[in-house]
Amino acid sequence: MRSLGVNQLVVAVNKLDTVEWSKERFDNIANKMRLFLTKQAGFKESDLTFLPCSGLTGENLVKGPENQTLASWYTGPSLVEAIDGLRPPDRAMDKPFRLSIADIFKGQAAGFSVAGRVESGFVTKDDKVLISPLNEVGVVKSVVVDCVPGWQGFAGDHVTIGMVGPDQTSLAPGMVLSDPANPVTVTARFRARIVVFNIDVPITKGYPVVMHYGCVSEQATVRKLVSLLHKTTGEVVKAKPRVLTGNCSAVVELNVGKPIPVELYRTNRELGRFMLRTGGHTIAAGMVTELL
């Protein structure tokens, strides 16, 4: 989850009504989850909230505890209150415009429409945008944010953009709209820091994987095993390891089947992270550290 950008969690311990709102049972579950989330998943203790509830009776979902047994030992927030109390994510308003296309369809007016999330910057009606990796320029004719017509969309907004210019059939989900003066990088080879999950077969040089980024996936190959890292400190433990086993952290070089629009994780988190899968199983999560 941390690799996908999740940095705060509300853990709702459900069905405590079946054990008579036992504080001991709640503490047992919370302590085990807290140990896993802080030691293995990398979450900070201050970013975790544990609360008891019952989906069947509705206890502690919207309002605080009304059951006397629960109220005798729990004085924290309800589930809705805990969610409302989460820190809002920072929006990259000051960075160049980026929008990852999730859907393409024929609009009611001339041209076509694309839907997606503005990852950074903002887009305004009549702007010119570069479509990567197609490398063609389109013109924004309309901007709709959450089904409400407007003239601007900002970082974090899910927007539908009416466009004219390129042929609709040449576009595909996963392409990225960007500022022509500051375009997104397109490459088929990069280095990344990955966290390997529980795997049965070790990862070696030449290992074939399916790279999932945004809403699409591409065939890729682990071209090189650069280094093995310490899971906590990130320091290099071993250079040029022969294999990567489960529950380890490493730097690898990946080669994608065709050029894709990606950016460094430190400059654009949304376009710099990905998942690796094989045989229907997720084997690793990673972030782009160097473009080659």
Secondary structure, 3 states (H helix, E strand, C coil): CHHHCCCCEEEEECCHHHHCCCHHHHHHHHHHHHHHHHHHCCCCHHHEEEEECCCCCCCCCCCCCCCHHHHCCCCCCCHHHHHHCCCCCCCCCCCCCEEEEEEEEECCCCCEEEEEEEEECEEECCCEEEEECCCEEEEEEEEEECCEEECEEECCCEEEEEEECCCHHHCCCCCEEEECCECCCEEEEEEEEEEECCCCCCEECCCEEEEEECCEEEEEEEEEEEEEECCCCCCEEEECCCEECCCEEEEEEEEEEEEEECCCCCCCCCCCEEEEEECCEEEEEEEEEEEC
